[in-house]
Every structure is written in structure tokens, then in C-alpha cells.
Amino acid sequence: MLELHAHTTYSDGTLTPQQLVSAAANAGVKALAITDHDTIAGWDEAKTAARSYQIEIVPGIELSTVHNGRSLHILGYYPQAELLSEPVTERIAGRKRRAAEMIAILAEMGFPITLPEMSGNMAIARPHIARAMVEAGYVKSTKEAFDRFLGEDKPAYVHYEKFSVIEGIALLRDCGAVPVWAHPYLFRGGKFEEVLPELLAGGLLGIEVYHPHHSAIRINKLREFCRANNLLVTGGVDYHGFNLDSSEPKKYRLNKFQLSLSLLEPLKQAAAELQSSF
């Protein structure tokens, strides 16, 4: 009954925090993490909505970092908002600069687009650009936009501004957050077994074991790595809301893994230990 990876309209999700909380409650979720990309702006709205559904909101974030020239995402749980607000402001500004570069490239290719107005604390992402391409009639689906233009190594892709995974882990720990490697088997910059020791040396405390892109074999393998390295186990469906191009894929449905709430207490304890030195 635990979901530790979900996004709202404050980054690239399609549901507002209130809508996400409602959907989670209807799916039987009892504790829900708000882990928007590079922003913590959705927490307050989610907490307000959660009062009506008796859901516990886990404050979180998904930091976009780079390792070996590839995107690597680090989840952070229970960061102190007052310590993280200024750093994420710069991350959001970097996202805007990156998006502007991609939009300029698309315009040069003959595909000019206009994005809807977004508030200053919203983290713009490639799905926003993909949706704008669909609305402009250049592609039939956001998937096509990624496959042809926006995916890594595609012509309009722009790398994140330099922000290493070690810097990201350090930032989260300095803000009292528990750093967890998100969906490690989606990382394209090296083998999991080779990258993990580097992240552990940098202060990583957990691995997202349960994820829709992890097979049962890989889930078991990750569980073994966590046991062997005394790492925290987390999981979630990486929920972004309904896909605008089709019905919601079953593998991304909320509460798919029906994770036990017992996974939450070790996260809280780890965060308390980090924050005890403040």
C-alpha cells in the first residue's frame, strides 16, 4: 500500500497534486511520495488534499544528474524544504535553459512550437515539448516525438547541464534527504554492477528495487544487492498520470506492487539520522 515514486503537473505528470492523491486513495495507497523532477512545489497541495483521504504524504524529489555522460536520476526522501528550495531553483532554471535549446533546435528543423505558460516553480521537461509537438500536428503521439526527436541521441535532444550524480547525492544528504538510485536498469551509461560502487562511495543509501521496467529477475537481483550492501529498498510505478496518447498502461497503475508500509520506517529512520547532525 506504498507508492514511493509519483509525479504531478509541477513536473511532467498529467495530474495535479490533488488529483494524484485522489487517484492514489482510490487505488488503496496509504502512503504516497511526491517525487517531481527537480522541484518540491507540489508538496503542500498534496498534503492538503491528503487530509481528506487519510493518506500519508512522503516529501520527495527526483534529481536529474549526469554520470558517464548519461542521465541518472536520484530520488531523495524527506529533504528539509528550507535547505533545498534555493538549490532546486537553480535546477529549474537549468531545465528552462535546456528546454529553450531544444525548442530552438526544433524551430531550425522546421518544427516551431509554443509551450503553455508555466509558473516559476514548475519544472519543464521533455514531455511538455512532446505534447506541444502533438498539438502542433508534427507528430501523432508523444512517443513518436521521443522516438524521432527528443529521446537520447535524437536530433533535438540536449543533455542536462553539468550536475554530477555525486554532486546530487551530496546535495540531498546536505538537505537531510535519503538518496536512492531511481530505476537503475534504465541507466544507459554503464552496467549497474560497475556504477553502484561509485555511488555508494558518494553516499548513496538506497535503490529503487521495484519499478515497472524491472523484470522479476532483476528485482530479485536488486534485493540481493541491497541485502549485501545494507541498502534501503524502495519502489513505485513512476506514476505520471494517464498517457495522453492512449489508455493508461497496466504496468504503471498505482499500487501495482502493493508494497508493504514496512519499507517506509527505515527511510524515516535514515532521514532522522541524517538530520540529527544539523
Stockholm file with secondary structure:
# STOCKHOLM 1.0

chainA/1-278         MLELHAHTTYSDGTLTPQQLVSAAANAGVKALAITDHDTIAGWDEAKTAARSYQIEIVPGIELSTVHNGRSLHILGYYPQAELLSEPVTERIAGRKRRAAEMIAILAEMGFPITLPEMSGNMAIARPHIARAMVEAGYVKSTKEAFDRFLGEDKPAYVHYEKFSVIEGIALLRDCGAVPVWAHPYLFRGGKFEEVLPELLAGGLLGIEVYHPHHSAIRINKLREFCRANNLLVTGGVDYHGFNLDSSEPKKYRLNKFQLSLSLLEPLKQAAAELQSSF
#=GR chainA/1-278 SS CEECCBCCTTTTCSSCHHHHHHHHHHTTCSEEEECCBTCCTTHHHHHHHHTTTTCEEEEEEEEEEEETTEEEEEEEESCCHHHHHHHHHHHHHHHHHHHHHHHHHHHHTTCCCCCCCCCTTSCCCHHHHHHHHHHTTSCSSHHHHIIIIISTTSTTCCCCCSCBHHHHHHHHHHTTCEEEECSGGGCCSSCHHHHHHHHHHHTCCEEEEECTTSCHHHHHHHHHHHHHHTCEEEECCCBCCSCTTSSCCGGGCTTSSCBCGGGHHHHHHHHHHHHTTC
#=GC SS_cons         CEECCBCCTTTTCSSCHHHHHHHHHHTTCSEEEECCBTCCTTHHHHHHHHTTTTCEEEEEEEEEEEETTEEEEEEEESCCHHHHHHHHHHHHHHHHHHHHHHHHHHHHTTCCCCCCCCCTTSCCCHHHHHHHHHHTTSCSSHHHHIIIIISTTSTTCCCCCSCBHHHHHHHHHHTTCEEEECSGGGCCSSCHHHHHHHHHHHTCCEEEEECTTSCHHHHHHHHHHHHHHTCEEEECCCBCCSCTTSSCCGGGCTTSSCBCGGGHHHHHHHHHHHHTTC
//
